[in-house]
Amino acid sequence: MDYVRYARRWILLGILCAIAFVKNYASTGFVVLHKVVEDFYGATPYEIDLLVIIGNFIAFPVTLLVGYFSQSLSLRSLVITMISCLLCGSVICLIGFQSRDLFYVTEIGRIFMTSTAGILYIAQVLLAANWFPPNQTATAFVLPITMFSIASITSALLFPNVIPNNNPANSTHNSSFDISTFHQARVLYSATFGAIFLIMIVCLLLSILFFENRPPTPPSRSQEKKMMEPKQSSGSRLIEMCRIALMKPVMLITLGTMFSEGAVCFGVTLMPSCLLETFPKLDNITAGNIAFLRTVATVAATFVTGRIVDKFTNFKCTALTGTLISIFSTVGLCFAHALELLNMMYFLYVLLMMGRGIFIPAVYELLIETTYPTSKILMMSINSSLGNLSMFVLTTILRTVMEYYSVAVAGVATIFFLCISLVSVAMVEPNYRRKRANAYTIL
């Protein structure tokens, strides 16, 4: 058979990149201008958190279901479903920002938009496996993930500079809200969701014209062999998922990744609120600058870690190092908030997420190594779904602790979560099965 590499695969990859970008761009906009949106609607801080984390809750069952049915699901239908959710959600959110009384309309729109979180990962895997040759699959998988970071950087730079200051009044829904801030918030978010709608219309048209589940001919021999493999029955698929979920390395590493989400909750989702809790008159640009530096540092740490673990394959030690960095950073942040040391917070919030950037690639490689040759799609579906659920639950816990006690106490709770993550990963036996299998192959 003649193996053909179709140029349209880059259009298909571009569509997934656009989906990843707009999803994270809007979420970051709600994070960095948390107080502005809170005052706009007269909502509670946790209600604004829900605009960001509701997708994590929805992704818990969606990721499991999509992973379970991944053999029979159409790649084209998955992509069109994500685009449709983003189209509907952007229109509903656009309507929601026309009045302060329409908060729950915006919440419904965000449910549509963030529901794509449980589908995107599987779509990435299927696109890379079906359309790209082996020497390009890593690029095809990583580019949409990279767009998450680019979206965060763009949003962190743009949103705070459009609305640099919070409402001077201590707003509630029935109190005065600075009319200029109200107008700026309505225009900014309306323009954001309007632009998302237009981008998704273009993606929908491209998907209808170019998207197919598989190319007419596979791009390589390995893909051809994969297409010839028989599909599992529904019963055996379910048994396989249960077997994977009960594997000791999967349980320990999944527990570790679940509690490691505490770093994201404290260092990303709640960071602007923590700053304003300590410095009530602080502008939004400070939170935006920290978000920008944090994202750049995290990307750099992830890239360097990937190169290091590829060369030295010390996955467990590297993952533990990342968690320790996050723990010590959070300890420092507790003191920085208690003593009101803003300059130290810049450094420590960045360092906290650098630790996370070290932890994630190392722990996922550890998971794959210690469970080889288990199905990656099923295993990562389980891990990712529980990680999303943990993000929702831990954010709820930390927000409650911060509201009733203080930022420092929320930091202590984060340290507790990270210590559980540390112990869980430390208990994993470093049985590198994939590395050993490759060594035997070479011999």
HELIX and SHEET records of a PDB file:
HELIX    1   1 ARG A    8  VAL A   32  1                                  25    
HELIX    2   2 HIS A   34  TYR A   41  1                                   8    
HELIX    3   3 PRO A   45  TYR A   68  1                                  24    
HELIX    4   4 LEU A   75  GLY A   96  1                                  22    
HELIX    5   5 PHE A  103  THR A  114  1                                  12    
HELIX    6   6 ALA A  117  TRP A  131  1                                  15    
HELIX    7   7 PRO A  134  GLN A  136  5                                   3    
HELIX    8   8 THR A  137  VAL A  162  1                                  26    
HELIX    9   9 ILE A  179  PHE A  210  1                                  32    
HELIX   10  10 ARG A  221  MET A  228  1                                   8    
HELIX   11  11 SER A  234  ALA A  245  1                                  12    
HELIX   12  12 LYS A  248  VAL A  264  1                                  17    
HELIX   13  13 CYS A  265  THR A  269  3                                   5    
HELIX   14  14 MET A  271  THR A  278  1                                   8    
HELIX   15  15 ASN A  284  PHE A  312  1                                  29    
HELIX   16  16 PHE A  315  LEU A  339  1                                  25    
HELIX   17  17 LEU A  342  THR A  371  1                                  30    
HELIX   18  18 LYS A  376  TYR A  404  1                                  29    
HELIX   19  19 VAL A  407  ALA A  426  1                                  20    
HELIX   20  20 ARG A  433  ILE A  442  1                                  10    
END                                                                             
